[in-house]
Amino acid sequence: MMIKAQVDELLAQMTPAEKAGQLTQYFYFRLPEGAEQVLDFDADAQPKMVESKLQEGVAGSLLFLTDPAEINRLQRLAVEGNRLGIPLLIGFDVIHGLRTILPVPIAMAASWDLQTIERGQAVAAREARAVGIHWTFAPMVDIARDPRWGRIIEGAGEDPYLGAAVAAAQVRGFQGPELGTPERVIAGPKHLAGYGYALGGRDYDEVNLSDSELWNVVFPPFRAAVAAGAGNVMTGYMDLNGIPATGNRWLFTEVLRETWGFDGFVVSDANAVRNLLTHGFAADLTDAGARAVNAGVDMEMAISDAAYAQLPEALRTGATDAQTIDASVRRILEAKIRLGLFDAPYVDEDRAREVLSDPAHRDVARIAAERSAVLLRNEGGLLPLDVTALRAVAVIGPLADSARDTIGPWVFDFDLDETVTVLEGIRTRAGDAVRVEYARGIPVVQREFPSLFDMFGGNTPSDPEGFDSDAEFRQAVELARDADIAVVVVGEWQNMISEMASRSSLELPGRQLELLQAVVATGTPVVLLVMNGRPLDLRWPAENVPAILDIWYPGTQGGAAVANLLFGDVSPGGKLPFTWPRTVGQVPMIYAHTRSHEPENQGKRYWDEASTPLFPFGHGLSYGRFDYANLSVDQPTTTTTGTTTVSVEVTNTSAREADEVVQLYLHQRYGTASRPVRELKGFQRVTLAAGESRTLSFPVGPDERRYWNAAAHDWVTDAATFDIWVGGDSTATLNTTIEVTAT
Ligand code: BGC
């Protein structure tokens, strides 16, 4: 039967309560102790409440389940409890892997490697689907320009062009070529729109965005995710320009559906429909439900007391209408049919175990971690280390041997026993001939205000029993003094970054800087590894530590990847997906700012500190060396509809194979708006053998040149002179120009 006919037949038999049920998704989890105070509901009663909804046939979807047996049990309750046998859609936050944990999303973006990103999310999808998850609340495609905001770690950084490319690659990885592809899940780009601009970087706070910023910067990754076929989109918690996103009809109907042609379904963020009351927007729960569904939010993600349970009442009062409800139910049923859930609602638990332990998945995770590391500094070529020349290595810092921190936040079904820490990775790679010794050096640091996520087992860091801070500190310094090289790992504990993890400072928490300074003072050469999801204040290390490698939270195989990088089995090739500020007082700081009064003083906008970044957007060193030459354009003059091909020759002048991310930046010199000093408009990650040269080409056409003009309220392509730079970061100097004339 055609999908439409099957949906028609179901719809014709459904009561308003059953329809409202299909539009409602409930959390199902047994909460850790204390969580009910944060969430304001009865943790024991919640699973019972959800099960009774399933038996009454008035819940369409669940989230927060990963155990295939439990998923099958609840699915059976739904299928058998429902008069029409409609299966559940199971959603979950599979952000960077389910059992095999990949590097965190900001790290994956730092690879600038779309194939690795796609492959990684295909692995995540395969594991998720095997346990019975049909849909992931990912990718998060929110542009983030304020690193105080903890969720910067979940996205692709500050740039709309990179963000759009990474968003599309993730959607392809999760979903495959079309919705319903075996071993894949529905992708749900989130959070439309502007969440990354929370005032002061404070999670959930209001967002005020100009028309230009919205269309030119915030929307492109969403548009790209939709164009790649994303089956779902999630709303955001916050007010956008005074209207709560979840009640914003312009966003979800006019922009998302009518302008971008989105044909999937929209889900609210958790409790965000109810929150329309909190915002002082909706008058009561019925009003909240009606206004969200009228805005185009098909499904409510609810913890308890769903607003959408009031939709039958809203229908009676005329606050919404049958057509709107039916259109939303249709989208949900279509997704269930396209995923094949009516035919095969249950999963094979034995097969799930096999898929979760597939060694090929670990290889994908290791390669992703190798490709996402960013070499920030390498004075005197300290890296790579020559293993044959070493007798003793000191590995220092509590993060160096913390499996939980190595895999980062937003993971729930991990296996710490198989997680390779930095210490373990170095020990294995260095072999028996090298003495690898470890000292934590300092105690862990606790958050001033714990979050909900801290309540999940093992998420709060702790010191080993009997930990003696002074003795540990001394021991770390001694170890460093006696070693040929000290590898110091600093950063943030994983519970300090992500949702509910915004910060007012970017300093290294606790005594980490003090420890690093004491180790450097021994005179032993130091390699600094940074475990992070946001830029941290590295002003001192950037002047005093010869080698700094950003390893992010590198995942299940993190330590193995780090060791391969340190010892030169692979060369780092990642590049920063954000501008790295010197200090928190500079944020937000972006490379694509516009030109203003006294541009020659751009670096002196503050009197007390340079207003330039510590490391620019796109920065990342290599063990290779790259030379750029012969930048040329095939048509120096073109029209507003014409495309110019830009070519450049890149040579690896070093004696080893290495990767480079070749980046193209564009600037419009004049026009009907003032445009950023540079904007990324093309990139390619290439592997070049020792001495190899390659000519790369990039199109610069109307798509690259057009922008949203806030005065015209439309897209424009101006006739103007354009500067083009190509190089290895956003400060590239090799340049040319093109003239664009009116058509
Ligand atoms: C987050 C979403 C997430 C949802 C479900 C919310 O608090 O904002 O990004 O998908 O929880 O876990």
Residues whose N, C-alpha, C, O or C-beta is under 5 A from the ligand:
A	BS01	BGC	D93 F137 D269 A270
